[in-house]
Amino acid sequence: MGNDVKYSRPASGSTLYPMLVREGAVAVVRRGLPFSALDEVAATLGLGRLALAEVIGLPSTTLARRRKAGTLTADESDRLVRVARLTSLAHEMMVGNDQAARRWLKDPHELFGGESPLERASTEAGGREVEQLIGRLRDGIFS
């Protein structure tokens, strides 16, 4: 994908927007996102906190510690940004239809060996595959 990628702008006051723009995203991730960003992405996806934590590789015991601390680590923040980016791209692909974007991200797809795009995105390599597929679908390339 080129540099012309535009992400849907989250609601005002959102902690997600800085994660989705290239300028400043690295600093935000390195500092560690606020724990509330996890809840915000989960709500956007229509997922529970535990389900999203599983996607980003955050065990429930660690999740409880992060909640208490109020901040995610840089690595956890980076993985959350990956999911937020894919969520925004799916939303854009579905022309702003939140329900269709959520369904597309959560439903199993043959192209991912029966995994959902969210399951596939549990790794950086898988996240890139999902992003590439969204780009192909957006550009009308279906093979």
C-alpha positions in Angstrom: 0.0 0.0 0.0 1.2 3.4 -0.8 1.5 6.6 1.3 -1.8 7.8 0.0 -3.7 5.5 2.4 -6.3 7.5 4.4 -7.7 6.2 7.6 -11.2 6.9 8.8 -11.0 9.6 11.4 -12.2 8.3 14.8 -14.5 10.4 16.9 -13.2 13.6 18.4 -11.4 13.1 21.6 -10.4 9.6 20.5 -7.1 8.1 21.5 -7.1 6.2 18.2 -6.5 9.1 15.7 -2.8 9.6 16.7 -2.2 5.9 16.2 -3.5 6.0 12.6 -1.6 8.9 11.2 2.0 8.4 10.4 3.1 11.6 11.9 3.6 11.1 15.7 2.4 7.5 15.8 5.8 6.1 16.8 6.1 8.4 19.8 2.6 7.6 21.0 3.3 3.9 20.7 6.7 4.1 22.4 5.2 5.9 25.4 2.5 3.2 25.7 -1.1 3.8 25.0 -3.6 4.4 27.8 -5.5 1.3 28.8 -8.7 3.1 27.6 -7.5 2.7 24.0 -7.9 -1.0 24.3 -11.5 -0.5 25.4 -12.1 2.0 22.6 -10.9 -0.4 19.9 -12.9 -3.3 21.5 -16.0 -1.1 21.4 -15.4 -0.1 17.8 -15.1 -3.8 16.9 -18.1 -4.9 19.0 -15.7 -7.2 20.9 -15.2 -7.7 24.6 -12.0 -6.6 26.2 -10.8 -10.2 26.7 -11.5 -11.1 23.1 -9.4 -8.2 21.9 -6.7 -8.9 24.4 -6.4 -12.4 22.9 -6.1 -11.0 19.4 -3.2 -8.8 20.5 -1.6 -11.5 22.6 -2.3 -10.1 26.0 -3.0 -12.8 28.6 -5.8 -12.1 31.0 -3.5 -11.9 34.0 -1.4 -9.3 32.2 -4.5 -7.5 31.1 -5.5 -7.1 34.8 -2.1 -5.6 35.6 -2.3 -3.2 32.6 -5.7 -2.1 33.7 -4.4 -1.3 37.2 -1.4 0.5 35.8 -3.5 2.4 33.3 -1.0 2.0 30.4 -0.1 -0.6 27.8 3.6 -1.4 27.0 5.1 -0.3 23.7 4.8 -3.8 22.2 1.2 -4.1 23.3 0.4 -0.7 22.0 2.0 -1.5 18.7 -0.2 -4.6 18.4 -3.3 -2.6 19.3 -2.4 0.0 16.6 -2.3 -2.9 14.1 -5.8 -3.9 14.9 -7.0 -0.3 15.0 -5.5 0.4 11.6 -7.2 -2.7 10.1 -10.5 -1.7 11.7 -10.2 1.7 10.1 -9.3 0.2 6.7 -12.2 -2.3 6.9 -14.6 0.6 7.8 -13.4 2.5 4.8 -13.6 -0.5 2.5 -17.3 -0.9 3.6 -18.0 2.7 2.9 -18.5 3.6 6.5 -20.9 0.7 7.3 -19.7 -0.2 10.9 -21.7 -3.4 11.0 -20.4 -4.7 7.7 -16.8 -3.8 8.7 -17.2 -5.6 12.0 -18.7 -8.7 10.4 -16.0 -8.8 7.7 -13.2 -8.6 10.3 -14.8 -11.3 12.6 -16.1 -13.8 10.0 -13.8 -16.7 8.9 -12.5 -16.3 5.3 -11.2 -19.1 3.0 -8.4 -16.8 1.9 -7.0 -17.0 5.5 -7.4 -20.8 5.9 -10.7 -20.4 7.7 -9.4 -17.7 10.1 -11.1 -14.4 10.5 -9.1 -11.3 9.5 -8.8 -10.5 13.2 -7.4 -13.9 14.0 -5.0 -13.6 11.1 -3.9 -10.2 12.3 -2.6 -11.7 15.6 0.9 -11.5 14.1 2.5 -8.6 12.1 2.8 -10.9 9.0 -0.8 -11.8 9.3 -1.8 -8.2 9.7 0.0 -7.3 6.5 -1.9 -10.1 4.7 -5.2 -8.6 5.9 -4.1 -5.1 4.9 -3.0 -6.3 1.4 -6.4 -8.1 0.9 -8.3 -5.0 1.9 -6.2 -3.0 -0.6 -6.9 -5.5 -3.4 -10.6 -5.6 -2.6 -10.7 -1.8 -2.5 -9.0 -1.7 -5.8 -11.4 -4.3 -7.3 -8.8 -7.1 -7.6 -10.6 -10.2 -6.4 -8.0 -12.9 -7.0 
